[in-house]
Every structure is written in structure tokens, then in C-alpha cells.
Amino acid sequence: MSRILTVIVMVVVLAFGVFLGTRLNRGDHDRKASESKMVDAYSLIRDLYVDEVQADSLVGAGIKGMVESLDPHSVYLEPEEVSFSQAEFDGNFDGIGIEFDVINDTLLVVTPLSGGPSATVGIAAGDRIVAIDSVSAIGITHQQVLRKLRGKRGTTVHLKVFRPLVGKLMDFQVTRGRISTSSIDAFFVLQNGTGYIRLSRFVATTGDEFRKALASLKKKGMKRLVIDLRGNPGGFLEQAVEVADEFLRKDQLVVYTKSAKNAVEDARYVAKSGDGFESGEVAVLVDKGSASASEILAGALQDNKRAVIIGELTFGKGLVQRQFEFRDGSALRLTVSRYYTPSGRQIQRTYRKGGDGRELYYKDALVNVQPGKLFTDPARFLYLENNDVSVYRTGTLPALLSRPVAGKEFQDNQFTLLKDAGGIIPDYWVSGRPYSDFYQELYRTGSFERLAQRILDDPGSSVQAHRKSLGAFMKDYAGENRLEALVMKICAEKKITFNRQAFSKEQKYISLAVKARLAHRLFGTEGQIMVYIMQSDPLIGVASKVFASGTQSVR
């Protein structure tokens, strides 16, 4: 290593030590001792280690080691990762559509992007990708993940995935597609005058997109609104504030951030004067994939009594990161504060620091806390129950987290569970019916897509009469009479054991899944979403019932 390079690297390491020590440890003596230890360790490795080491990789590994000892959302990004990450917010790109992390040498799916190729074939948050195109992914780096999973649209990648919840290895074939960075997948008005907006993420253009969609729906006679945040992993805080602003009066609090060490990071975000939709009824749909900025929006509307929240307990990501860039193009995305809802609820769920803690953190997100684990007598909260869902009316619970004394009505361990779970507690907590293993196998193997294509290619199919009008397709296309035979044939091709009993039990759901994919092929993403929302989504049914009874009666 050249003398100049050695000096530069040592300066970088020392500068980072000063930066980190200044922010994380105000004690002069401790800071200097830590800096000296870091530089000494670097010098020993550089001069005495048995093999040659690259300066950049050594420094990067040191920073990664420090960051890994922190919370699950602080991360060090190599220059290539910074570039890819920025592309996700600034422009479209081709890939398989997942947010990921590498924890303990294992490639973890943090979340599949809504509507993306991975979500389409059934890859789920918490899955471990153990092989890519038959090559082991154990020990893979972040840069290698990006190089292997991004690629030309239309090309395929074969993934071997381990799913901890079921303890199974699964094979997926994912076709790379254009990952759009627009944030609104669909918006339309239902027959009863209820507007619907599907918001899949928060990017730089979300506020503008949302205002345009809202204006369009109002022109079409919208009387009330459903905002769908299911599977939305978050994004820009400021954009969530902009969306919330459309529903809140001037100076109403949206969210605030607080740091234990640096008052500079403390901030309050309030609504400005606006005329978006300040008086109409609003429902927000959430699930365990709704995180970060999604939780800020849901919490702001819930605490200000501007919306009812329907769905599952959300993810619980309430840590604020700032990105500090280094001269070589790499960056440190460091947690600097926490989000709090207007009533003072902390969104972040509990976590354990370190690599093992990170892995457990994402695994726990899959399990999600269910009503039966929180309430001594869940039946007393029961609002609605049918073959598809059980709905618990929990409108009084969010207030308990901002007034802990009131939690005495619950057993101590139950209240602790509720508080530690973080996230946004829905006013109407919905537990859905589980799908059979047979249905999930059809989903995982892309069989619904194959069925849709086969039907479209058949000139004798009844779908041919409905190719030009989405309205006619939704109203008049009732599915294929020979669906069972088609499913049996696809099962034979994909080596899936056909389960007649499971097929009979879930035929209507299989038929609907195929119809939605036909709509996607014929009318685009909005068509597919409309089929689900208008013809099968149980949460829309819950929202309609809540609207009918009056949202102001929730609390």
C-alpha cells in the first residue's frame, strides 16, 4: 500500500471516529480512547495481518461492524449501493422488486414491493434467499445481490428460498420487470360513491400524485375515501406529511421526532392550510407490511380523529435515519431520532441490538401480534365474523399507549406485549382466513399467471368477448367452466399434487385470482386491483360497514 493511500485511509478512519464519538459519546476522555483504539486496531491489521488487505474494504468492514451493533435500520452503503438506492427513488429500474438486507451472511427479504415481480409469485417478507440461479447465496454481499437480481426486463432468475415460518425450502422463478417509482398504483370510485387510492410507497413525487388523484376522484363525485397502505414499506417522511396535510386543518400535528442525545434532530411537523379532503369520511387500510411513512400517515389521521384504521397491526418502524455521504460515494444511513404520533405513541417496536437481533427483528415481523395474545377475552372486542374474517373493534386501545396508567385494565404482560409490539393499532383489527397449502402452492409456482395466459390464448374462451371493456369484463365474465380441468393440467406440468378437496373448497378464490391476472393482462395494474377491491376484498366490506354506521362512533 502506498504511503499516501495509507495516510488518506488513516485520516478517514480518524475522521469517522471523531464524527461517531462526537454524536454518540460526549465524554472527552472516552472519545479519545475510542479513537485511539480504532486507529491502533487498523494499524495492527494493516501491518501484521498474514494476508494483504485492501484499505477500502478494511475501512468499510470496520464501519459495517460498528453499524451492525446498533439498531436494525442503521446501515452502511457501499458506493454502488448508494447509486442503486437513489435510483429507486429517482427513476424506474428493472429488477425483481424486493427490499433486502444481508444478516449473518444470509440474504433476507425485508419486503417485496407491492405489485412487483417477487410479490406476484408469492415471495414474502422474512424469506431467506439461499441460492440464486443454482449458486449459493450464503455469504453474498449487498453489491452482489444488486448485480444478480437486477437485470434486463423480461429475463428470469431462479431463487431457492427458505421460509422459517413453515420450515420449508421453496423454488421460485421470477421474471424481472420494470419497477416503477410512481407511488399510486390505482385510484377509482366504487359504485356507492366511495373513492379508493392504492398508495404503494412514498417517493419524491407522492404528494403531487396524491393531490392529482384526490382531485380526480372529487370530480367524479367521491363522497368518502379509502386509502390503501397495505404492503407500503414507507419512504420519504416529508411526503407522508404532505398526504396527511390534505385531511387535516391548519396547525394540527402530524408527527414529531425526538432524539435522546441531539436536540438538532428534534422536529415537529404540522399541517398547513389546505382544501384536499378536510371533512369527508376516511378509512385507511393497513397490514403488517405497512411501515415507516405509512405508519406516520395512519397514526396522524387516527390521533386527529380524521380516519378509522382497518386491518392488522402495522410493522412498527419508527426510527428516523439520516444519510451521511463520504467522499468515495459510500454513505452511512444512521438512526438519529424516533417518530412519535401526535398523541405521543412511539411507533417503533422493541428490538435487540446486534446481528442476531436484526435477524430476530425481521422474523418477528412475520408473526405479528394477534388479538388473542393481547386480550384476556378477545370475544368482547368482536365486531364481525364470517367465513373470510374475524374483526375486532379496538378503537379504545391506541389511547392506552399514550396514557399507560389506563393499561391496568389489562394484565401487565398483555399490556407490555401491546406496547412492545409498536406500530399502529387498527381501530378494526381484521384476522383473515388462511389459504390452503394447495392454493399457496399454485400462487408460489406462478400457476395463476400460467392459467391466465392459457385462457387468453384460447379463442374459444368466454373471456374473448370481454377484452375491450374493463367494466363489462368485471360485470359479465364469470370465469371458466372448465377451470378444474385447466388447473389439473397446470398441476401436472408443474409437478403439483392436485388436491380435489382443497380445489372444491377454494374454487371461488382460485377463479378470482385467475380473473385478476386476466384483468392485469388486458387492462393493466389498475384493472387487476379493481377486480380484487370490488369483488373480493374483505377489508373493503368492513370499511363499507363502518362508513354505514358512521366513523365518528368508533371511539
C-alpha positions in Angstrom: 0.0 0.0 0.0 1.4 3.4 -0.9 2.3 5.8 1.8 -0.2 8.4 0.5 -3.0 5.9 0.5 -2.2 4.8 4.0 -2.3 8.4 5.2 -5.6 9.0 3.5 -7.2 5.9 4.9 -6.0 6.7 8.4 -7.4 10.2 8.1 -10.8 8.8 7.0 -10.8 6.3 9.9 -9.9 9.0 12.4 -12.4 11.5 10.9 -15.2 8.9 11.2 -14.1 8.2 14.8 -14.4 11.9 15.6 -17.8 12.0 13.9 -19.1 9.0 15.7 -17.6 9.9 19.0 -19.0 13.4 18.9 -22.5 12.2 18.2 -22.6 9.0 20.3 -20.3 9.9 23.2 -19.8 13.4 24.6 -17.2 12.4 27.1 -13.8 13.8 26.0 -11.8 11.1 27.6 -13.9 8.2 26.3 -14.0 9.7 22.8 -10.2 10.0 22.6 -9.7 6.5 23.9 -12.1 5.1 21.4 -10.5 6.9 18.5 -7.1 5.7 19.6 -8.3 2.1 19.8 -9.8 2.3 16.4 -6.6 3.7 14.8 -4.4 1.2 16.7 -6.6 -1.8 15.5 -6.4 -0.6 11.9 -2.6 -0.2 12.1 -2.2 -3.7 13.5 -4.3 -5.3 10.9 -2.6 -3.3 8.1 1.0 -4.1 9.2 0.8 -7.6 10.7 -2.2 -9.5 9.2 -1.0 -12.6 7.4 -2.6 -11.7 4.0 -2.7 -8.4 2.0 -5.9 -6.4 2.8 -7.4 -3.6 0.7 -7.7 -0.3 2.5 -11.2 0.5 1.3 -12.6 -3.0 2.3 -11.0 -2.8 5.7 -12.5 0.6 6.5 -15.8 -0.5 5.1 -15.8 -3.6 7.2 -15.0 -1.6 10.3 -17.9 0.7 9.7 -20.3 -2.2 9.0 -19.2 -3.8 12.2 -20.0 -0.7 14.2 -23.3 -0.2 12.5 -24.4 -3.8 13.0 -24.1 -3.3 16.7 -26.8 -0.6 16.5 -30.5 -0.8 15.6 -31.9 -2.9 12.6 -32.3 0.2 10.4 -28.8 1.8 10.6 -26.7 0.6 7.6 -23.5 1.3 5.8 -23.8 1.6 2.0 -21.1 1.0 -0.5 -20.9 3.5 -3.4 -22.7 1.1 -5.8 -25.5 0.5 -3.2 -25.9 4.3 -2.8 -26.4 4.6 -6.5 -28.9 1.8 -6.7 -30.8 3.1 -3.7 -31.1 6.5 -5.2 -32.4 5.1 -8.4 -35.3 3.5 -6.5 -36.5 7.0 -5.5 -35.5 9.0 -8.6 -36.4 6.8 -11.6 -37.6 3.5 -12.8 -35.4 0.4 -12.9 -35.6 -3.2 -13.9 -35.4 -5.9 -11.2 -37.4 -8.4 -9.1 -38.8 -5.8 -6.7 -37.6 -6.5 -3.2 -36.2 -4.6 -0.3 -33.5 -6.8 1.3 -30.7 -7.0 3.8 -27.8 -9.4 4.4 -27.8 -10.5 8.0 -25.3 -13.1 9.4 -24.3 -14.0 5.8 -27.9 -14.6 4.8 -29.9 -12.8 2.2 -33.2 -11.7 3.8 -36.2 -10.3 2.1 -37.3 -7.3 4.1 -40.3 -6.7 2.0 -41.5 -7.5 -1.6 -42.5 -4.3 -3.3 -46.3 -4.1 -3.9 -47.2 -5.2 -7.4 -43.6 -6.1 -8.2 -42.4 -9.4 -9.8 -41.5 -11.0 -6.4 -44.8 -10.2 -4.8 -46.6 -11.6 -7.8 -45.1 -15.1 -7.3 -45.6 -15.1 -3.6 -42.2 -14.2 -2.1 -42.9 -12.9 1.4 -41.2 -10.6 3.9 -38.8 -12.7 6.1 -38.0 -15.2 3.4 -34.3 -16.2 3.1 -32.9 -16.5 -0.4 -30.4 -19.3 -0.1 -29.5 -19.7 -3.8 -29.7 -17.5 -7.0 -29.7 -19.4 -10.3 -28.4 -22.5 -8.5 -25.5 -20.7 -7.0 -25.4 -20.5 -3.2 -26.3 -17.0 -1.8 -24.8 -17.7 1.6 -22.2 -15.1 2.4 -23.3 -12.9 -0.5 -22.6 -9.2 -0.3 -25.0 -6.3 -0.9 -23.3 -5.4 -4.2 -23.5 -9.0 -5.5 -27.2 -9.1 -4.6 -27.9 -6.0 -6.7 -25.8 -7.3 -9.6 -27.5 -10.7 -9.6 -31.1 -9.6 -9.0 -31.4 -6.6 -11.2 -31.2 -7.1 -14.9 -32.9 -6.7 -18.2 -36.7 -6.7 -18.2 -38.2 -10.0 -19.2 -35.3 -12.1 -18.1 -35.8 -14.7 -15.4 -34.0 -15.5 -12.2 -34.4 -18.8 -10.2 -34.5 -18.4 -6.5 -34.3 -21.1 -3.8 -36.0 -19.7 -0.7 -36.2 -20.9 2.9 -39.3 -19.8 4.7 -38.8 -20.0 8.5 -42.4 -20.0 9.5 -43.1 -23.3 7.7 -39.6 -24.6 7.8 -39.6 -25.3 4.0 -37.3 -24.8 1.1 -39.2 -23.4 -1.9 -38.2 -22.7 -5.6 -39.4 -19.6 -7.3 -38.9 -18.4 -10.9 -39.1 -14.6 -11.0 -39.4 -12.6 -14.3 -37.6 -9.3 -13.9 -39.8 -6.3 -14.6 -39.9 -2.6 -14.6 -40.1 -1.4 -11.0 -41.9 1.8 -11.2 -41.2 4.5 -8.7 -44.6 6.1 -9.0 -46.4 5.7 -5.8 -50.1 5.4 -6.7 -51.0 2.0 -8.3 -54.7 2.8 -8.8 -57.5 5.2 -7.9 -61.2 4.9 -8.8 -64.7 5.4 -7.4 -66.7 2.5 -6.2 -70.4 2.3 -7.1 -71.5 3.6 -3.7 -69.5 6.8 -4.1 -66.5 5.6 -2.1 -63.2 6.7 -3.5 -60.2 4.4 -3.4 -56.5 5.2 -3.7 -53.8 2.5 -3.6 -50.6 4.1 -2.3 -47.7 1.6 -2.6 -44.7 3.8 -1.3 -43.6 7.3 -0.5 -41.2 8.8 -3.1 -40.3 12.3 -4.1 -43.5 12.7 -6.2 -46.0 11.1 -3.9 -47.6 14.4 -2.6 -48.2 15.7 -6.1 -49.5 12.3 -7.3 -51.9 12.0 -4.4 -53.3 15.5 -4.9 -54.0 14.8 -8.5 -55.7 11.5 -7.7 -57.8 13.2 -5.0 -58.9 16.0 -7.3 -59.9 13.5 -10.0 -61.9 11.4 -7.5 -63.7 14.5 -6.2 -64.7 15.5 -9.8 -66.2 12.0 -10.2 -68.4 12.5 -7.2 -66.5 10.9 -4.4 -68.3 11.1 -1.1 -65.9 9.3 1.2 -62.4 7.8 0.8 -60.4 4.6 1.4 -56.6 4.9 1.4 -54.9 1.5 0.9 -51.5 1.4 2.6 -51.2 -2.4 2.7 -47.7 -3.6 1.9 -46.4 0.0 1.8 -42.9 0.0 3.2 -42.7 3.7 3.6 -40.2 6.2 2.1 -39.9 10.0 2.5 -41.2 11.4 5.7 -42.0 14.8 4.1 -44.2 13.1 1.5 -46.2 11.4 4.2 -46.7 14.7 5.9 -47.9 16.2 2.6 -50.5 13.5 2.2 -51.7 13.9 5.8 -52.0 17.6 5.2 -54.8 17.0 2.7 -57.0 15.8 5.5 -56.0 17.9 8.5 -56.7 21.5 9.5 -54.0 24.1 9.8 -51.6 23.6 12.6 -52.8 20.1 13.5 -49.8 18.0 14.5 -48.9 15.2 12.0 -45.8 13.7 13.7 -42.8 14.7 15.8 -39.3 13.3 16.1 -37.2 13.2 19.2 -33.6 12.3 19.9 -32.2 11.4 23.3 -28.8 13.0 22.5 -29.1 15.7 19.9 -31.8 18.3 20.0 -31.0 19.3 16.5 -32.7 16.2 15.3 -35.9 17.1 17.2 -38.7 18.3 14.9 -42.4 18.9 14.7 -44.4 18.6 11.5 -47.8 20.3 11.4 -50.5 20.6 8.7 -50.7 23.8 6.7 -53.9 25.3 5.3 -55.3 23.0 2.6 -58.5 22.1 0.9 -57.9 18.5 -0.1 -60.4 16.5 1.9 -60.7 18.0 5.3 -64.3 17.0 6.1 -65.2 13.8 4.3 -65.1 10.3 6.0 -61.8 8.4 5.5 -60.7 4.8 6.2 -57.1 3.7 6.0 -56.3 0.0 5.2 -53.1 -1.3 6.8 -51.3 -4.7 7.4 -48.1 -5.9 8.9 -46.2 -4.7 5.7 -47.3 -1.1 6.3 -44.2 0.6 7.7 -42.4 3.9 8.5 -44.1 6.7 6.5 -47.2 4.6 6.2 -47.4 4.4 9.9 -46.8 8.1 10.2 -49.8 8.8 7.9 -52.1 6.3 9.6 -51.1 7.5 13.1 -51.6 11.1 12.2 -55.1 10.5 10.8 -56.1 8.2 13.7 -54.9 10.5 16.5 -56.5 13.5 14.9 -59.8 11.5 14.5 -59.8 12.0 10.8 -59.8 8.4 9.8 -60.6 4.9 11.0 -57.7 2.4 10.6 -58.7 -1.1 9.4 -56.5 -4.2 9.0 -53.6 -5.6 11.0 -51.1 -4.2 13.5 -48.6 -2.4 11.3 -44.8 -3.2 11.1 -43.6 -0.9 13.9 -40.7 1.0 12.2 -40.4 4.3 14.0 -36.7 5.1 13.7 -35.5 8.1 11.7 -32.4 7.8 9.5 -30.2 10.5 8.1 -27.8 9.6 5.3 -24.2 10.9 5.7 -22.2 10.6 2.5 -18.5 10.0 2.3 -16.2 11.3 -0.4 -15.8 7.9 -2.1 -19.5 7.8 -2.8 -20.3 5.4 0.1 -22.7 6.5 2.9 -23.8 5.9 6.4 -27.6 5.7 6.9 -27.7 6.4 10.7 -30.7 6.4 13.0 -30.8 9.8 14.7 -34.2 10.0 16.3 -37.6 8.3 16.8 -41.0 9.1 15.3 -44.0 9.7 17.6 -47.6 10.1 16.7 -49.5 13.3 17.7 -50.7 11.7 21.0 -47.2 10.6 21.9 -47.3 7.0 20.9 -43.9 5.5 19.9 -44.2 3.7 16.6 -41.0 1.6 16.9 -41.4 -1.9 18.3 -38.8 -3.3 20.6 -35.6 -4.9 19.1 -32.4 -6.4 20.3 -29.1 -4.9 19.0 -26.5 -6.8 17.0 -26.7 -9.2 14.1 -28.7 -11.8 15.8 -31.1 -9.1 17.0 -31.6 -7.9 13.4 -32.5 -11.4 12.2 -35.0 -11.9 15.0 -36.4 -8.5 14.3 -37.5 -9.3 10.8 -38.6 -12.8 11.7 -40.9 -11.4 14.4 -42.4 -9.1 11.9 -43.9 -12.1 10.1 -45.5 -13.5 13.2 -47.3 -10.2 14.1 -49.1 -9.9 17.4 -52.7 -11.3 17.1 -55.7 -10.1 19.2 -55.8 -13.5 21.1 -52.4 -12.8 22.5 -53.3 -9.3 23.7 -56.7 -9.6 25.2 -57.9 -11.7 28.1 -61.2 -12.1 26.4 -61.0 -11.3 22.6 -64.7 -12.1 22.2 -65.6 -8.9 24.0 -64.0 -7.0 21.2 -65.6 -9.0 18.4 -67.3 -6.7 15.8 -67.9 -9.0 12.9 -67.2 -12.7 12.0 -67.8 -14.6 8.8 -66.2 -17.3 6.6 -63.5 -14.8 5.5 -62.6 -12.7 8.5 -62.9 -12.0 12.2 -63.0 -8.3 13.0 -62.2 -6.9 16.5 -63.2 -3.4 17.3 -60.2 -2.0 19.2 -60.9 1.8 19.0 -60.1 2.4 22.7 -56.7 0.6 22.7 -54.5 3.2 20.9 -55.2 5.7 23.6 -53.8 3.3 26.2 -50.3 3.7 24.8 -50.3 7.4 25.3 -51.9 7.0 28.8 -50.0 4.0 30.3 -51.8 4.2 33.6 -55.1 3.2 31.9 -53.4 -0.1 30.8 -54.2 -1.6 34.3 -57.4 -2.9 32.9 -55.2 -5.4 31.1 -53.0 -7.9 32.7 -49.5 -6.5 32.9 -47.9 -8.9 30.5 -50.6 -8.3 27.9 -50.2 -4.5 28.1 -46.4 -4.9 27.8 -46.9 -7.1 24.7 -49.1 -4.4 23.2 -46.7 -1.6 23.9 -43.6 -3.6 22.8 -45.3 -4.5 19.5 -45.2 -0.9 18.4 -46.8 0.1 15.2 -50.3 1.4 14.7 -53.1 -0.5 16.3 -56.1 -0.5 13.9 -59.5 0.6 15.1 -60.9 -2.5 13.4 -58.4 -5.3 13.7 -59.0 -7.9 10.9 -57.8 -11.5 11.1 -58.2 -13.2 7.7 -58.9 -16.8 6.8 -55.7 -18.8 5.9 -55.4 -20.2 2.5 -54.8 -23.9 2.0 -51.4 -25.3 1.2 -52.7 -26.2 -2.3 -53.8 -22.6 -3.0 -50.4 -21.3 -1.8 -48.6 -23.8 -4.0 -50.5 -22.6 -7.0 -49.6 -19.0 -6.0 -45.9 -19.7 -5.4 -45.4 -21.5 -8.7 -46.9 -18.8 -10.8 -49.8 -21.1 -11.8 -52.3 -18.3 -11.8 -50.3 -16.4 -14.3 -50.0 -19.6 -16.5 -53.7 -20.2 -16.3 -54.5 -16.6 -17.3 -52.2 -16.8 -20.3 -53.6 -20.2 -21.4 -57.2 -18.8 -21.2 -56.2 -15.7 -23.2 -54.6 -17.8 -25.9 -57.7 -19.9 -26.3 -60.0 -18.5 -29.0 -62.9 -20.5 -27.5 -62.7 -19.0 -24.1 -65.6 -16.8 -22.9 -63.1 -14.1 -22.0 -62.6 -13.2 -25.6 -65.9 -11.3 -25.6 -64.7 -9.0 -22.8 -61.3 -7.9 -23.9 -62.2 -4.3 -24.8 -64.1 -3.1 -21.7 -63.0 -3.4 -18.1 -66.5 -2.6 -16.9 -68.0 -5.4 -19.0 -65.2 -7.8 -18.0 -65.8 -7.2 -14.3 -69.6 -7.5 -14.6 -70.1 -10.3 -17.1 -67.0 -12.5 -17.1 -67.8 -15.3 -14.6 -64.8 -17.4 -15.1 -64.1 -20.7 -17.0 -66.5 -23.6 -16.8 -63.5 -25.9 -17.3 -61.4 -24.4 -14.6 -60.9 -27.6 -12.7 -59.5 -29.3 -15.9 -57.2 -26.4 -16.6 -55.9 -26.4 -13.0 -55.3 -30.2 -13.2 -53.3 -29.7 -16.4 -51.2 -26.9 -14.9 -50.6 -29.1 -11.8 -49.3 -31.9 -14.0 -47.0 -29.6 -15.8 -45.6 -28.1 -12.6 -45.5 -31.4 -10.7 -48.0 -30.2 -8.1 -50.2 -32.8 -6.5 -53.8 -31.9 -7.4 -56.0 -31.8 -4.3 -59.6 -32.1 -5.3 -61.0 -31.4 -1.9 -58.9 -28.2 -1.5 -59.8 -27.1 -5.0 -63.6 -27.5 -4.3 -63.3 -25.6 -1.1 -61.3 -22.7 -2.6 -62.6 -22.8 -6.2 -64.1 -19.3 -6.0 -60.8 -17.8 -4.7 -58.8 -19.6 -7.4 -61.2 -18.4 -10.0 -60.9 -14.8 -8.7 -57.1 -15.0 -8.6 -57.1 -16.0 -12.3 -59.7 -13.3 -13.2 -57.5 -10.7 -11.5 -54.5 -11.8 -13.6 -56.6 -11.7 -16.7 -57.5 -8.2 -15.9 -53.9 -7.3 -15.4 -53.0 -8.7 -18.9 -55.9 -6.9 -20.5 -56.3 -3.6 -18.6 -53.1 -3.1 -16.6 -52.4 -2.9 -12.9 -55.4 -0.8 -12.1 -57.6 -3.4 -13.7 -56.2 -6.2 -11.5 -56.6 -4.1 -8.4 -60.2 -3.2 -9.3 -61.1 -6.9 -9.6 -59.8 -7.6 -6.1 -61.2 -4.5 -4.5 -64.6 -4.5 -6.0 -65.3 -8.3 -6.0 -63.5 -9.9 -3.1 -61.6 -7.7 -0.7 -63.0 -8.3 2.8 -61.5 -5.1 4.2 -63.5 -3.1 1.7 -66.6 -4.8 3.1 -65.5 -3.9 6.6 -64.9 -0.3 5.5 -68.4 -0.1 3.9 -70.0 -1.3 7.1 -68.0 1.2 9.2 -69.0 4.0 6.9 -72.6 3.0 7.1 -72.5 3.1 10.9 -70.6 6.4 11.0 -66.9 6.7 11.5 -67.3 9.2 14.4 -68.8 6.4 16.5 -65.5 4.4 16.6 -64.2 6.0 19.8 
